[in-house]
Amino acid sequence: MKLYIYDHCPYCVKARMIFGLKNVPVELVVLLNDDEATPTKMIGKKMAPILQKDDSRYLPESMDIVHYIDKLDGKPLLTGQTNAAIGEWLRHVQSYSQHLLIPRIAKAPFDEFATPEARAYFVKKKEALIGPFAEHLAHSPGLIKKISDDLRKLDKLIVQPNAVNGELSEDDINLFPLLRSLTLVAGVEYPSRVRDYRDNMAKQTQINLLSSVAI
């Protein structure tokens, strides 16, 4: 199987997680960010992730891919209950975290930006969506304090480092991608349970954190 992704994309991280958790082999293919033709040829529009299954058919949508792989062997892993408080925390943080993340993603050495054209494509699209990156970067100190405060609230919700609610669930698939993205932001303070959970989940899923290229 092949999984077509962007490395920065949290939806792609969701799809990648289930392969790591279940030790299912998959070939990762990073699309250039300005490559509209390849995904459109596969599924009729530009989006990622896209799974090319063993029968060569294509499956888009991150959670559809997660459920497909999780149930493929008849032994699903994501059997735990979800916690409404985790969903509420994610909705709150996602309401402002993109202003921290997107300008930094645009500067980072992701393979989807291997050409100047691919990076420029991303910048043009995202600045049209959220406004000039320079303005958001100027507000970073306040946003970093805000996310650090919110991570302290998350710390109280984490039950175990290997599963946020004590048993693997869709909450883990939704939470870890954001925590991984936040490692791209220098200066964020992580309480111990959040840090342990993030690091453990990175090992379980075999997905690298972004601390080494933090901005």
Secondary structure, DSSP 4 states (H G I P E B T S, - for coil): -EEEE-TT-HHHHHHHHHHHHHT---EEEEPPTT--HHHHHHHSS--S-EEE-TTS-EEESHHHHHHHHHHTTS--S--SPP-HHHHHHHHHHHTTHHHHHHHHHTTS--GGG-SHHHHHHHHHHHHHHH--HHHHHHTHHHHHHHHHHHHHHHHTT--BTTBTTSS--HHHHHHHHHHHHHTTSTT----HHHHHHHHHHHHHHT---SGGG--
